[in-house]
Amino acid sequence: MEDKNLPVVSYYTPVELVGIYRSFLERGKSNGVVWLRGIYIQRPNQNSQWLAYYDELRDVDSNTSITLKINRQDRQKLKPNSLVQIGGLVELNPYTNGTIQIVVSVTRYEIIKDQFVTEQDIKRSEIRIAKTKRGFKNVDAVLEDKLFRDERPQIALVFASTSITMADFNAGVNAAAVKIDFTELRQSFGNGTALATFLKQQDNMQYDTIALIRGGGSGIEALDDINVLQTISEMNTPIICAIGHVGEELFLKSIADKVAPTPNGLGQYFSEMVERVSAKRNNSRAALVEEVKKQFQKQIEESNKKNKELLTQIEKMTKQQQEQTKANKENIDKLNEQNKKNLEAQQKKNDEALAKIQAQNKQQIEQAQKQNVALQKQIEELSKSQKTTFDKLTDQNKEANAKLEKERQRSMDLERRLAATPNNTSTYIIIAIVAVIIGYIIATFLR
């Protein structure tokens, strides 16, 4: 349901919004033509068969640029890197990703200065922009922090190979060397590639800062070599520039983290810093001592309070310990008394049990002795009975042996008789039967 109290809101489509801006430009006194001023940059790798080319118009003081749509004839007349004034119509080209490209379709132009900037100037400008994005290092803060903590900053002083500016630097540094460790290095400033390589090596030496020091005069422009500028802009170690005389312009100074006017001025900079930090340390020492004293006094008071509380706790714990010791002693005495009674009762029971066992053993021994006597008597009687039986058996054996011998003689006599009677089968059978009977009798008797 529509709320009638809500205000009516006008809205636009993306196409309408582009049309509004285009109409706004067209309503100006220029009849839609806008004039722009900047450096003309030709984009490479464009098809020569195109009716129009898309180049750039770059801002003189920054890296910001706008796209130019220019025909082939006008493009051939304009020189790259020229300072120009461009007139044209603004086109707004919306894209599906939500962006709008502003393109100026060139209708007229005016060359203000040919070769206003060189390729080197453009590269230097890009280096400065990149350095600005990365940020400049605070050399003062780095060195002052170390000095205030009574640490010795490590500083590399890079002089030209044949430079005599060391004397100028020493004239200004005064007593700063008492607090700062300076390392003197020599390197040719005339070869940009070699200098860039040397600076990369020193960037890994863990210096707190590196100072480039050189006097003015001819050859100073070599320090604006692209390789040197690119290396300095990417170094992790802060860079101090103390090159040339006051008023001599170098692009290097625009990307250095710290700039000293002259080598002598650099020495004075270190000297003044040491004096300034020493003054700060002296001024803060009294306040620091007082603050430490207050903190120490507060700590003593808190410690005394804690000690008092701890002493009270110790006394309370000591009293509890004494009471517990007394209670433990009473419990131990009771336990010992009870153990003594239990031990006496158990000893009495053991004595009674032992006496009973001894009586039982005595009774068993007596019974065993009686049994042994009876058994011995039985053994003697048995031995006597066995002897009688043995004697009887011996006599029986003797009698049996005599009978056997007698029967054997009779048998042998019978065999002789029978042998004297030939072909008498019955006789042999009888002899055999008699022999068997005799053998059976002998076996039975001997059994």
Buried (B, 14 or more C-beta within 10 A) or exposed (E): EEEEEEEEEEEEEEEEBBEEEBEEBEEEEEEBBEEBEBBBBBEEEEEEEEEBBEBBBBBEEEEEBBBBBBBEEBBEEBEBBBBBBBBBBBBBEEEEEEEEEEBBBBBEBEBEEEEBBEEEBBEBBBBBEBBBEEEEBEBBEBBBBBBEEEEEBBBBBBBBEEBEBBEBBBEBBBEBBEBBEBEEBEBEBBBBEBBBEBBEEBBEEEBBBBBBBBBBEEEBEBBBBBBBBBBBBBBEBBBBBBBBEEEBEBBBBBBBBBBBBBBBBBBBBBBEBBBEBEEEBEEEEEEEEEEEEEEEEEEEEEEEEEEEEEEEEEEEEEEEEEEEEEEEEEEEEEEEEEEEEEEEEEEEEEEEEEEEEEEEEEEEEEEEEEEEEEEEEEEEEEEEEEEEEEEEEEEEEEEBEEEBEEBEEEBEEBEEEBEEEEEEEEBEEEBEEBEEEBEEBBEEBEE
